[in-house]
Amino acid sequence: MCRECFDKKDVADLWAVRDNILGPDELRTPSKAVFQDGIWSGGVAWERDPLACCVQNASRCYTAAFSHQVPKTLTSPTRGVKTNGGILTPHHLLRKRLIDVTARIGVRAMTLSAPAEAMLLRQRAEALNFPRIGNSDNYYFSTMQLNLTPAQGPDAATAKSKFVEDLGHFGGKHTDNGDALPAFSNLVSCSDLRGNERPGIFVLLTLGLYIVLEGFVSCCFSGRHFHGGFPPHAQPGCMPDPRSYRVVIISYPSSSVFDAASKYTLANVGNNVTIELPREAIDPQYDNVRADVTPTSIAADGHVLTSADALMNYLGRALAQLAHKVMGEVCSNFQVSITTLSHHSPPPFKVC
């Protein structure tokens, strides 16, 4: 999409976040940050924090929002989001700003480039009530990934090898089979190149085209088609500036969310005690479908044991207890409170 399509404030906010991710020039090095003898050194500012947890087998790729645990079919905030008592550290605040501005740009790109598809995806998001990241208008992307890699030397083979070393399979030709088939990803590029390096490209192999990642770039694409890239690299006979970095954020639609193929971690309420929202409570296809299972439950079988008003009174109060416990985990700054109906209100059910 053309740069003029985007809000100037959003783009300015993106540059500011990019600068905070990379940090001061004098502390920046091409190699990843290391922690030794209690001191962080090298790399970029984002990496000099224990909350900067990289993706497995991709040492400089960082999940920014939600992650999916395949064996447990469980979706929850990535471990780099974990707070201590709800207190936000500088890294949390930077992550929050990154997600916010990237979501704004992604929503703008999606609604302008594919308005009909955006409307359908919004209906899907509303039906499933999936958690929206960045802001309430983001119906299109369920998580994000920050990819960092320095500018490389002029030799193409060496540059590609180091690119893959940093980004794992994301640096090569690949498809994102964990993306939802009917949805789209959004790429945002905001590299910081200081030495007149060639900016590198993003390649959509299925379509036979590439996009030069010069300056601010945003584009929507399907991650289910083959795509890849090539890093920024020095001009022939030159070496890259050690401060130069490729900075790309991919917002993408996880199939675990868009296809309602996962349960969510709503709250951790004790040691190894988690309240989860199952897919059967998320996906409308399970509405009005009674579970045909052997174990008994109070909701399904409690009417054998007591009167209708006693059963409904219990279930209503049990849901209030559950809501109270979940809301008790919410950041105290939100000042959440739960209001219940008066005991003397008429019952919200009818006995047939």
C-alpha contacts under 8 A as a table, 3 or more apart, distances in Angstrom:
res1	aa1	res2	aa2	distance
1	M	5	C	7.07
1	M	109	A	7.19
1	M	113	S	7.58
1	M	217	V	7.78
1	M	218	S	6.39
1	M	219	C	6.06
2	C	5	C	5.69
2	C	6	F	7.94
3	R	6	F	5.90
3	R	216	F	7.31
3	R	217	V	7.28
4	E	7	D	7.69
6	F	10	D	7.21
6	F	11	V	7.19
6	F	105	I	7.09
6	F	108	R	7.02
6	F	109	A	7.97
7	D	10	D	5.28
7	D	11	V	6.54
8	K	11	V	5.18
8	K	12	A	6.11
9	K	12	A	4.99
9	K	13	D	6.01
10	D	13	D	5.06
10	D	14	L	6.18
10	D	101	V	6.22
10	D	104	R	7.11
10	D	105	I	6.82
11	V	14	L	4.96
11	V	15	W	6.39
11	V	105	I	7.96
11	V	216	F	7.69
12	A	15	W	5.21
12	A	16	A	6.33
13	D	16	A	5.06
13	D	17	V	6.19
13	D	101	V	6.64
14	L	17	V	5.11
14	L	18	R	6.05
14	L	98	L	7.50
14	L	101	V	6.13
14	L	102	T	7.36
14	L	190	C	7.64
15	W	18	R	4.95
15	W	19	D	6.21
15	W	190	C	6.96
16	A	19	D	5.18
16	A	20	N	6.43
17	V	20	N	5.07
17	V	21	I	6.17
17	V	94	L	7.14
17	V	97	R	6.87
17	V	98	L	6.21
18	R	21	I	5.06
18	R	22	L	6.34
18	R	190	C	6.97
18	R	191	S	7.95
18	R	247	V	7.49
19	D	22	L	5.28
19	D	23	G	5.84
20	N	23	G	4.97
20	N	45	A	7.04
20	N	46	W	7.71
20	N	94	L	7.43
21	I	44	V	6.80
21	I	45	A	5.53
21	I	46	W	4.88
21	I	94	L	7.57
22	L	28	R	7.20
22	L	44	V	4.68
22	L	45	A	5.16
22	L	46	W	6.47
23	G	27	L	7.27
23	G	28	R	7.00
23	G	44	V	6.00
23	G	45	A	4.77
23	G	46	W	7.66
24	P	27	L	5.61
24	P	28	R	6.51
24	P	45	A	7.75
25	D	28	R	5.29
25	D	243	R	6.32
27	L	41	S	7.45
27	L	42	G	6.13
27	L	43	G	7.59
27	L	44	V	7.33
28	R	42	G	5.69
28	R	43	G	5.39
28	R	44	V	5.29
28	R	45	A	7.68
28	R	242	P	7.57
28	R	243	R	6.00
29	T	32	K	7.48
29	T	42	G	5.11
29	T	43	G	4.82
29	T	44	V	6.92
29	T	242	P	5.93
29	T	243	R	6.39
30	P	42	G	7.78
30	P	43	G	6.04
30	P	149	T	7.68
30	P	150	P	5.32
30	P	151	A	7.84
30	P	242	P	5.69
30	P	243	R	7.01
30	P	244	S	7.92
30	P	245	Y	7.86
31	S	42	G	6.73
31	S	43	G	5.35
31	S	150	P	7.82
32	K	42	G	6.45
32	K	43	G	4.28
32	K	44	V	7.28
32	K	47	E	7.35
32	K	60	R	7.51
33	A	40	W	6.71
33	A	41	S	5.55
33	A	42	G	4.50
33	A	43	G	3.91
33	A	44	V	6.53
33	A	47	E	5.82
33	A	48	R	5.97
34	V	40	W	5.69
34	V	41	S	5.61
34	V	42	G	6.54
34	V	43	G	7.53
34	V	48	R	7.46
35	F	38	G	6.41
35	F	39	I	5.50
35	F	40	W	4.45
35	F	41	S	6.58
35	F	48	R	7.75
36	Q	39	I	5.38
36	Q	40	W	6.50
36	Q	41	S	7.99
40	W	48	R	5.71
40	W	49	D	7.89
41	S	48	R	7.16
43	G	47	E	6.63
43	G	48	R	7.47
44	V	47	E	5.66
44	V	48	R	6.79
45	A	48	R	5.28
45	A	49	D	7.82
46	W	49	D	6.66
46	W	52	A	6.68
46	W	91	H	7.33
47	E	50	P	7.78
47	E	52	A	5.50
48	R	52	A	7.43
49	D	52	A	5.65
49	D	91	H	7.20
50	P	53	C	7.03
50	P	80	G	7.98
51	L	79	R	7.40
51	L	80	G	4.37
51	L	81	V	7.18
51	L	82	K	7.87
51	L	91	H	7.38
52	A	62	Y	6.94
52	A	80	G	5.91
53	C	62	Y	6.24
53	C	63	T	7.68
53	C	79	R	7.37
53	C	80	G	5.87
54	C	58	A	6.68
54	C	59	S	5.54
54	C	60	R	6.08
54	C	61	C	5.41
54	C	62	Y	4.61
54	C	63	T	7.01
55	V	58	A	5.30
55	V	59	S	6.50
55	V	60	R	7.59
55	V	61	C	5.56
55	V	62	Y	5.63
55	V	63	T	6.62
56	Q	59	S	7.14
57	N	167	L	7.99
57	N	168	G	5.75
58	A	61	C	5.53
58	A	165	E	7.39
58	A	166	D	5.98
58	A	167	L	4.69
58	A	168	G	4.29
58	A	169	H	7.35
58	A	170	F	7.71
59	S	165	E	7.67
59	S	166	D	5.45
59	S	167	L	6.36
59	S	168	G	7.27
60	R	147	N	6.11
60	R	148	L	5.55
60	R	149	T	6.90
60	R	166	D	5.23
60	R	167	L	5.75
61	C	145	Q	6.62
61	C	146	L	5.67
61	C	147	N	4.55
61	C	148	L	6.47
61	C	166	D	7.59
61	C	167	L	5.90
62	Y	145	Q	5.42
62	Y	146	L	5.03
62	Y	147	N	6.48
63	T	66	F	7.24
63	T	67	S	7.07
63	T	78	T	6.77
63	T	143	T	7.63
63	T	144	M	5.97
63	T	145	Q	4.44
63	T	146	L	6.40
64	A	78	T	7.04
64	A	80	G	7.62
64	A	81	V	7.90
64	A	95	R	6.85
64	A	99	I	7.19
64	A	143	T	6.91
64	A	144	M	5.27
64	A	145	Q	5.47
64	A	146	L	6.64
65	A	77	P	5.79
65	A	78	T	5.83
65	A	81	V	7.35
65	A	99	I	7.53
65	A	133	I	7.31
65	A	142	S	8.00
65	A	143	T	5.12
65	A	144	M	5.90
65	A	145	Q	7.87
66	F	75	T	6.72
66	F	76	S	5.56
66	F	77	P	4.24
66	F	78	T	5.06
66	F	142	S	7.15
66	F	143	T	5.29
66	F	144	M	7.65
67	S	75	T	5.83
67	S	76	S	5.84
67	S	77	P	5.97
67	S	78	T	5.04
67	S	143	T	7.48
68	H	73	T	6.93
68	H	74	L	5.71
68	H	75	T	4.48
68	H	76	S	6.65
68	H	256	S	7.30
69	Q	72	K	5.61
69	Q	73	T	5.65
69	Q	74	L	5.15
69	Q	75	T	6.33
70	V	73	T	4.85
70	V	74	L	6.83
71	P	74	L	7.93
73	T	256	S	7.84
73	T	261	A	7.30
73	T	262	S	4.99
73	T	263	K	6.39
74	L	262	S	5.44
74	L	263	K	5.03
74	L	264	Y	5.76
74	L	265	T	7.00
75	T	256	S	7.56
75	T	257	V	7.93
75	T	262	S	6.26
75	T	263	K	6.06
75	T	264	Y	4.91
75	T	265	T	6.44
76	S	264	Y	5.94
76	S	265	T	5.34
76	S	266	L	7.98
77	P	81	V	6.32
77	P	82	K	7.85
78	T	81	V	5.74
78	T	82	K	7.62
79	R	82	K	5.49
81	V	92	H	6.74
83	T	86	G	5.20
83	T	87	I	5.99
83	T	88	L	6.56
84	N	87	I	5.74
84	N	88	L	7.99
85	G	331	C	7.76
86	G	330	V	7.95
86	G	331	C	5.28
86	G	332	S	7.40
88	L	91	H	7.73
88	L	92	H	5.37
88	L	93	L	6.31
89	T	92	H	5.10
89	T	93	L	6.34
90	P	93	L	5.09
90	P	94	L	6.18
91	H	94	L	5.10
91	H	95	R	6.10
92	H	95	R	5.07
92	H	96	K	6.05
93	L	96	K	5.03
93	L	97	R	6.23
94	L	97	R	5.11
94	L	98	L	6.12
95	R	98	L	5.00
95	R	99	I	6.21
96	K	99	I	5.26
96	K	100	D	6.08
96	K	134	G	7.62
97	R	100	D	5.01
97	R	101	V	6.16
98	L	101	V	5.61
98	L	102	T	6.01
99	I	102	T	5.26
99	I	103	A	5.91
99	I	133	I	7.05
99	I	134	G	5.25
99	I	144	M	7.56
100	D	103	A	5.30
100	D	104	R	6.36
100	D	133	I	7.63
100	D	134	G	4.16
100	D	135	N	6.74
101	V	104	R	5.09
101	V	105	I	6.33
101	V	134	G	7.41
102	T	105	I	5.20
102	T	106	G	6.00
102	T	134	G	7.71
102	T	188	V	7.37
102	T	249	I	7.56
102	T	251	S	7.75
103	A	106	G	4.97
103	A	107	V	5.94
103	A	133	I	7.24
103	A	134	G	5.34
103	A	135	N	7.10
103	A	138	N	6.45
103	A	141	F	7.88
103	A	251	S	7.75
104	R	107	V	5.33
104	R	108	R	6.26
104	R	134	G	7.41
104	R	135	N	7.71
104	R	138	N	7.73
105	I	108	R	5.14
105	I	109	A	6.17
105	I	218	S	7.70
106	G	109	A	5.04
106	G	110	M	6.07
106	G	186	N	5.93
106	G	188	V	7.94
106	G	218	S	7.69
106	G	251	S	7.30
107	V	110	M	5.16
107	V	111	T	6.08
107	V	137	D	7.21
107	V	138	N	5.93
107	V	139	Y	7.89
107	V	140	Y	7.16
108	R	111	T	5.47
108	R	112	L	6.15
109	A	112	L	5.45
109	A	113	S	5.91
109	A	186	N	7.74
109	A	218	S	7.14
109	A	219	C	6.90
109	A	220	C	6.89
110	M	113	S	5.38
110	M	114	A	5.78
110	M	115	P	7.05
110	M	118	A	6.40
110	M	140	Y	7.70
110	M	186	N	7.86
110	M	220	C	6.72
111	T	114	A	5.73
111	T	115	P	4.78
111	T	118	A	5.68
112	L	115	P	5.86
113	S	220	C	7.80
114	A	117	E	5.48
114	A	118	A	6.01
115	P	118	A	4.89
115	P	119	M	6.21
116	A	119	M	5.28
116	A	120	L	6.62
117	E	120	L	5.17
117	E	121	L	6.16
118	A	121	L	5.08
118	A	122	R	6.08
118	A	140	Y	7.34
119	M	122	R	5.09
119	M	123	Q	6.38
120	L	123	Q	5.12
120	L	124	R	6.34
121	L	124	R	4.98
121	L	125	A	6.13
121	L	139	Y	6.61
121	L	140	Y	6.38
121	L	183	A	7.12
122	R	125	A	5.01
122	R	126	E	6.13
122	R	139	Y	5.16
122	R	140	Y	7.05
123	Q	126	E	5.16
123	Q	127	A	6.12
124	R	127	A	5.11
124	R	128	L	6.20
124	R	258	F	7.53
125	A	128	L	5.27
125	A	129	N	5.62
125	A	130	F	5.87
125	A	139	Y	5.64
125	A	140	Y	7.72
125	A	258	F	7.29
126	E	129	N	4.96
126	E	130	F	7.35
126	E	139	Y	7.92
127	A	283	D	7.64
127	A	284	P	7.06
128	L	258	F	7.86
128	L	260	A	7.24
128	L	282	I	5.48
128	L	283	D	5.78
128	L	284	P	7.20
129	N	282	I	7.23
130	F	142	S	7.99
130	F	257	V	6.66
130	F	258	F	7.77
131	P	142	S	7.43
132	R	135	N	6.43
132	R	136	S	6.00
132	R	137	D	7.77
132	R	138	N	5.84
132	R	139	Y	6.60
132	R	141	F	7.87
132	R	142	S	6.57
133	I	136	S	7.42
133	I	138	N	6.58
133	I	141	F	7.72
133	I	142	S	6.61
133	I	143	T	7.07
134	G	138	N	6.93
135	N	138	N	5.81
136	S	139	Y	7.60
138	N	141	F	6.55
139	Y	142	S	7.88
140	Y	183	A	7.24
140	Y	184	F	7.43
140	Y	252	Y	7.79
140	Y	253	P	6.54
141	F	144	M	7.60
141	F	184	F	7.86
141	F	185	S	7.05
141	F	251	S	5.66
141	F	252	Y	4.89
141	F	253	P	4.66
141	F	254	S	7.68
142	S	251	S	7.44
142	S	252	Y	6.21
142	S	253	P	5.12
142	S	254	S	6.10
142	S	257	V	6.94
143	T	251	S	5.88
143	T	252	Y	5.84
143	T	253	P	6.82
143	T	254	S	7.22
144	M	249	I	6.74
144	M	250	I	5.48
144	M	251	S	4.28
144	M	252	Y	6.10
145	Q	249	I	5.59
145	Q	250	I	5.19
145	Q	251	S	6.53
146	L	247	V	7.43
146	L	248	V	6.04
146	L	249	I	4.56
146	L	250	I	6.59
147	N	167	L	7.02
147	N	246	R	7.90
147	N	247	V	6.07
147	N	248	V	5.23
147	N	249	I	6.12
147	N	250	I	7.92
148	L	166	D	7.73
148	L	167	L	7.78
148	L	245	Y	6.96
148	L	246	R	5.84
148	L	247	V	5.16
148	L	248	V	6.75
149	T	163	F	6.83
149	T	166	D	6.37
149	T	167	L	7.63
149	T	231	P	7.67
149	T	245	Y	5.74
149	T	246	R	5.32
149	T	247	V	7.05
150	P	231	P	7.95
150	P	232	P	7.69
150	P	242	P	7.54
150	P	243	R	7.71
150	P	244	S	5.85
150	P	245	Y	4.16
150	P	246	R	5.84
151	A	193	L	7.58
151	A	197	E	7.41
151	A	231	P	6.46
151	A	232	P	4.86
151	A	233	H	5.17
151	A	234	A	7.21
151	A	240	P	5.97
151	A	241	D	7.47
151	A	242	P	7.65
151	A	244	S	5.50
151	A	245	Y	5.45
151	A	246	R	6.57
152	Q	159	A	5.24
152	Q	162	K	7.76
152	Q	231	P	6.90
152	Q	232	P	6.24
152	Q	233	H	4.49
152	Q	234	A	6.31
152	Q	239	M	7.78
152	Q	240	P	6.09
153	G	156	A	7.81
153	G	158	T	7.54
153	G	159	A	6.15
153	G	233	H	5.34
153	G	234	A	5.08
153	G	235	Q	7.90
153	G	238	C	7.41
153	G	239	M	5.48
153	G	240	P	5.88
154	P	159	A	7.21
154	P	233	H	5.63
154	P	234	A	4.83
154	P	235	Q	5.81
154	P	236	P	5.41
154	P	237	G	7.12
154	P	238	C	6.99
154	P	239	M	7.12
155	D	158	T	5.57
155	D	159	A	6.07
156	A	159	A	5.04
156	A	160	K	6.10
157	A	160	K	5.28
157	A	161	S	6.18
158	T	161	S	5.06
158	T	162	K	6.23
159	A	162	K	5.37
159	A	163	F	6.09
159	A	231	P	6.97
159	A	233	H	7.11
160	K	163	F	4.91
160	K	164	V	6.24
160	K	230	F	6.56
160	K	231	P	7.09
161	S	164	V	5.31
161	S	165	E	6.18
162	K	165	E	4.78
162	K	166	D	6.32
163	F	166	D	5.35
163	F	167	L	6.18
163	F	168	G	7.95
163	F	171	G	5.92
163	F	230	F	7.44
163	F	231	P	6.38
164	V	167	L	5.06
164	V	168	G	4.90
164	V	169	H	6.50
164	V	170	F	7.29
164	V	171	G	4.61
164	V	172	G	6.34
165	E	168	G	5.63
165	E	171	G	8.00
166	D	171	G	7.70
167	L	170	F	5.39
167	L	171	G	5.01
168	G	171	G	5.73
168	G	172	G	7.55
169	H	172	G	5.31
169	H	173	K	7.47
169	H	174	H	6.91
170	F	173	K	7.42
170	F	174	H	6.78
170	F	228	G	6.94
171	G	228	G	6.18
171	G	229	G	6.27
171	G	230	F	7.51
172	G	227	H	7.99
172	G	228	G	5.32
172	G	229	G	6.73
173	K	226	F	6.28
173	K	227	H	5.51
173	K	228	G	4.67
173	K	229	G	7.60
174	H	225	H	7.98
174	H	226	F	5.26
174	H	227	H	5.71
174	H	228	G	6.38
175	T	223	G	5.80
175	T	224	R	5.15
175	T	225	H	5.63
175	T	226	F	4.91
175	T	227	H	6.50
176	D	179	D	5.69
176	D	223	G	5.07
176	D	224	R	5.34
176	D	225	H	7.76
177	N	180	A	7.96
177	N	223	G	7.54
177	N	224	R	5.91
178	G	254	S	5.94
178	G	255	S	5.66
178	G	256	S	7.60
179	D	183	A	7.71
179	D	223	G	6.53
179	D	224	R	6.74
179	D	252	Y	6.88
179	D	253	P	5.43
179	D	254	S	4.61
179	D	255	S	4.92
180	A	183	A	5.61
180	A	184	F	7.83
180	A	253	P	5.67
180	A	254	S	5.55
180	A	255	S	3.97
180	A	256	S	7.75
180	A	258	F	6.07
180	A	259	D	6.75
181	L	222	S	7.97
181	L	224	R	6.81
181	L	255	S	7.43
183	A	222	S	7.07
183	A	253	P	6.29
184	F	220	C	6.31
184	F	221	F	5.51
184	F	222	S	4.82
184	F	223	G	6.93
184	F	252	Y	6.65
184	F	253	P	6.53
185	S	220	C	5.53
185	S	221	F	5.37
185	S	222	S	5.78
185	S	223	G	6.22
185	S	250	I	6.86
185	S	251	S	5.55
185	S	252	Y	4.30
185	S	253	P	6.39
186	N	218	S	6.85
186	N	219	C	5.58
186	N	220	C	4.33
186	N	221	F	6.34
186	N	250	I	5.71
186	N	251	S	5.10
186	N	252	Y	6.46
187	L	217	V	7.61
187	L	218	S	5.41
187	L	219	C	5.34
187	L	220	C	6.36
187	L	221	F	7.93
187	L	248	V	6.94
187	L	249	I	5.95
187	L	250	I	4.71
187	L	251	S	6.54
188	V	216	F	7.35
188	V	217	V	5.61
188	V	218	S	4.53
188	V	219	C	6.92
188	V	248	V	5.63
188	V	249	I	5.19
188	V	250	I	6.41
189	S	213	L	6.39
189	S	215	G	7.34
189	S	216	F	5.69
189	S	217	V	5.03
189	S	218	S	6.51
189	S	246	R	7.78
189	S	247	V	5.93
189	S	248	V	4.44
189	S	249	I	6.51
190	C	214	E	7.96
190	C	215	G	5.89
190	C	216	F	5.02
190	C	217	V	6.86
190	C	246	R	7.32
190	C	247	V	5.49
190	C	248	V	6.37
191	S	213	L	7.91
191	S	214	E	7.61
191	S	215	G	6.60
191	S	216	F	7.74
191	S	244	S	7.81
191	S	245	Y	5.81
191	S	246	R	4.47
191	S	247	V	4.65
191	S	248	V	7.20
192	D	243	R	7.87
192	D	244	S	5.47
192	D	245	Y	5.30
192	D	246	R	6.48
192	D	247	V	7.36
193	L	196	N	6.83
193	L	197	E	6.44
193	L	199	P	7.51
193	L	241	D	7.67
193	L	243	R	7.49
193	L	244	S	4.41
193	L	245	Y	6.11
193	L	246	R	7.57
194	R	197	E	7.31
194	R	241	D	5.99
194	R	243	R	6.77
194	R	244	S	5.45
195	G	234	A	7.55
195	G	240	P	5.93
195	G	241	D	4.97
195	G	244	S	7.12
196	N	234	A	7.25
196	N	235	Q	7.49
197	E	232	P	6.24
197	E	233	H	5.33
197	E	234	A	4.50
197	E	235	Q	5.97
197	E	240	P	6.51
198	R	232	P	5.33
198	R	233	H	5.32
198	R	234	A	6.13
198	R	235	Q	6.66
199	P	212	V	6.76
199	P	213	L	5.66
199	P	214	E	5.40
199	P	231	P	7.18
199	P	232	P	4.39
199	P	233	H	6.85
200	G	212	V	6.17
200	G	213	L	5.83
200	G	214	E	7.68
200	G	229	G	7.44
200	G	230	F	5.28
200	G	231	P	4.64
200	G	232	P	4.06
200	G	233	H	6.83
201	I	210	Y	6.34
201	I	211	I	5.45
201	I	212	V	4.51
201	I	213	L	5.31
201	I	229	G	5.49
201	I	230	F	5.32
201	I	231	P	6.83
201	I	232	P	7.69
202	F	210	Y	5.51
202	F	211	I	5.14
202	F	212	V	6.56
202	F	213	L	6.83
202	F	227	H	7.56
202	F	228	G	6.03
202	F	229	G	4.37
202	F	230	F	6.69
203	V	208	G	7.78
203	V	209	L	6.10
203	V	210	Y	4.21
203	V	211	I	6.39
203	V	227	H	5.42
203	V	228	G	5.20
203	V	229	G	5.33
204	L	207	L	5.64
204	L	208	G	6.08
204	L	209	L	5.53
204	L	210	Y	5.90
204	L	225	H	7.56
204	L	226	F	6.37
204	L	227	H	4.53
204	L	228	G	6.81
205	L	208	G	4.80
205	L	209	L	6.46
205	L	210	Y	7.89
205	L	225	H	7.69
205	L	226	F	5.51
205	L	227	H	5.41
205	L	228	G	7.69
206	T	225	H	6.09
206	T	226	F	5.74
206	T	227	H	7.39
213	L	216	F	7.45
213	L	217	V	6.20
214	E	217	V	7.01
222	S	225	H	5.92
223	G	226	F	7.17
223	G	227	H	7.29
223	G	252	Y	7.97
231	P	246	R	7.06
232	P	245	Y	7.90
232	P	246	R	6.70
233	H	240	P	6.65
234	A	237	G	7.98
234	A	238	C	5.77
234	A	239	M	5.50
234	A	240	P	4.95
235	Q	238	C	5.45
235	Q	239	M	7.44
240	P	244	S	7.04
241	D	244	S	5.44
253	P	257	V	7.38
253	P	258	F	6.68
254	S	257	V	5.43
254	S	258	F	6.23
255	S	258	F	5.01
255	S	259	D	5.11
255	S	260	A	7.37
255	S	261	A	6.95
256	S	259	D	5.70
256	S	260	A	5.70
256	S	261	A	4.51
256	S	262	S	5.09
257	V	260	A	5.03
257	V	261	A	6.41
257	V	262	S	6.50
258	F	261	A	7.76
260	A	263	K	7.81
260	A	279	R	5.84
260	A	282	I	6.74
260	A	283	D	5.95
261	A	279	R	6.41
262	S	278	P	7.13
262	S	279	R	5.74
263	K	276	E	6.51
263	K	277	L	5.43
263	K	278	P	4.41
263	K	279	R	5.16
264	Y	276	E	5.40
264	Y	277	L	5.09
264	Y	278	P	6.67
265	T	268	N	7.63
265	T	274	T	6.85
265	T	275	I	6.24
265	T	276	E	4.66
265	T	277	L	6.63
266	L	274	T	7.54
266	L	275	I	5.57
266	L	276	E	5.34
266	L	277	L	6.57
266	L	326	V	6.95
267	A	274	T	5.86
267	A	275	I	5.23
267	A	276	E	7.17
267	A	326	V	5.67
267	A	329	E	6.52
268	N	271	N	7.87
268	N	272	N	7.61
268	N	273	V	5.96
268	N	274	T	4.44
268	N	275	I	6.24
268	N	329	E	7.67
269	V	273	V	5.65
269	V	274	T	5.93
269	V	275	I	7.15
269	V	325	K	7.17
269	V	326	V	7.69
269	V	329	E	7.67
270	G	273	V	4.88
270	G	274	T	7.23
275	I	326	V	7.77
277	L	281	A	6.70
277	L	282	I	7.54
278	P	281	A	5.54
278	P	282	I	6.73
279	R	282	I	4.85
279	R	283	D	5.99
280	E	283	D	5.81
280	E	286	Y	5.72
281	A	284	P	7.79
281	A	286	Y	7.30
281	A	287	D	7.99
283	D	286	Y	6.01
283	D	287	D	7.62
284	P	287	D	5.15
286	Y	289	V	5.33
293	V	296	T	7.92
296	T	300	A	7.22
296	T	301	D	6.41
297	S	300	A	5.45
297	S	301	D	5.70
297	S	302	G	6.98
298	I	301	D	5.36
298	I	302	G	4.39
298	I	303	H	7.96
299	A	302	G	5.78
299	A	303	H	7.96
299	A	315	L	7.24
300	A	303	H	7.56
301	D	304	V	5.98
301	D	305	L	7.78
302	G	305	L	5.34
302	G	306	T	6.67
302	G	311	L	6.59
303	H	306	T	5.47
303	H	307	S	6.37
303	H	308	A	6.40
303	H	311	L	6.60
306	T	310	A	6.44
306	T	311	L	6.40
307	S	310	A	5.29
307	S	311	L	6.17
308	A	311	L	5.15
308	A	312	M	6.09
308	A	351	V	7.00
309	D	312	M	5.21
309	D	313	N	5.85
309	D	347	P	7.89
310	A	313	N	5.07
310	A	314	Y	6.17
311	L	314	Y	5.17
311	L	315	L	6.22
312	M	315	L	5.06
312	M	316	G	5.93
313	N	316	G	5.28
313	N	317	R	6.18
314	Y	317	R	5.20
314	Y	318	A	5.95
315	L	318	A	4.94
315	L	319	L	6.15
316	G	319	L	5.24
316	G	320	A	6.32
317	R	320	A	4.88
317	R	321	Q	6.16
318	A	321	Q	4.96
318	A	322	L	6.21
319	L	322	L	4.96
319	L	323	A	6.05
320	A	323	A	5.00
320	A	324	H	5.95
320	A	340	T	7.86
321	Q	324	H	5.03
321	Q	325	K	6.26
322	L	325	K	5.22
322	L	326	V	6.26
323	A	326	V	5.12
323	A	327	M	5.94
323	A	338	I	7.99
324	H	327	M	5.24
324	H	328	G	5.95
324	H	338	I	6.97
325	K	328	G	5.02
325	K	329	E	6.88
326	V	329	E	5.53
326	V	330	V	7.27
327	M	330	V	5.25
327	M	336	V	6.72
327	M	337	S	7.84
328	G	336	V	7.84
330	V	334	F	7.23
330	V	336	V	7.50
331	C	334	F	5.85
331	C	335	Q	7.80
332	S	335	Q	5.45
332	S	336	V	7.40
341	L	345	S	6.56
342	S	345	S	5.27
347	P	350	K	7.78
